[in-house]
Amino acid sequence: MNTEKTKIDRISGTGIVVRGNDIDTDQIIPARFMKVVTFDGLGEYAFYDVRYDESRNKKDHPFNDPKYAGASVLVVNSNFGCGSSREHAPQALAKSGIRAVVGESFAEIFAGNCTAMGVPTIALGPEKIQEIMKKIEDDPSLQIALDLPAGVLTVGSEEYSFTLPPAYRNALMAGTWDSTSVLLSNLDAIEKTAGSLPYVSNFS
């Protein structure tokens, strides 16, 4: 059983661009794919209804484009992740390989759900986002690096400073974003406390 907390301070990889404002969680993962016991396999349903027609033929969408295969940094526009608070949306993105999302702005609950999965959501101004999107579309092989301690996003040779809410930044860097690992890392203390509770220890 792994009880080590996963600290996140740097993420690197290539990028993928999904343009459009107000992309809600139902677009990210349609509700009919949420009837699952675990989140495994949700990645194939990310953006499903805008990626496929009714006959399951592929549409023109970045997530269907081979040139973006293996991308780990998603770049979006404003109010990304609005709508319902379903955690399946960031789960679908993460299961499809996305490790960070960079955009103009995010729905608050979506950003919180992403952070709780170890996926940073980095906000930059519209002009910077447009510049980054164009760079990635011109060269999908461009390397992107996210440095949380320094607060710097590097896209190719360009650097962009960003800020992240302290609670999110600290949780990612300390590894406390993963509540399960935090719980397991304190297993001895939990068992000791449980043993001292009469309504637990006397049920043997």
PyMOL commands that set and color helices and strands:
alter all, ss='L'
color gray80, all
select helices_A, chain A and resi 25-28+31-33+42-45+48-51+62-64+66-68+88-95+108-115+126-138+166-174+179-185+187-195+198-201
alter helices_A, ss='H'
color red, helices_A
select strands_A, chain A and resi 10-13+15-17+73-75+100-103+121-123+144-147+152-155+158-161
alter strands_A, ss='S'
color yellow, strands_A
deselect
rebuild
show_as cartoon
